[in-house]
């Protein structure tokens, strides 16, 4: 089997030339390859958010989505 070496830019240009259905398949393939890492990072982030909320006297599980967003915004921007 012959191996073809392409730059990142060349690969992207080739993918752009594919029909939309095949682009979706490439996207799905790449997404599934990284899904485990994303899932792990998501669980880690959620656990850290719960811990920080608890440290500040809040119950993450009882907060609405809007309250969570505001809480995270406050934590990110606190001095």
TACOR-V816591 format. One record per pair of residues at least 24 apart in sequence whose ideal C-beta (glycine too) atoms are under 10 Angstrom apart, sorted by the first residue. I is the first residue (numbers start at 1). J is the second residue. If there is no record, write none. Layout:
# TACOR-V816591
i=I j=J
i=I j=J
This chain:
# TACOR-V816591
i=45 j=72
i=49 j=75
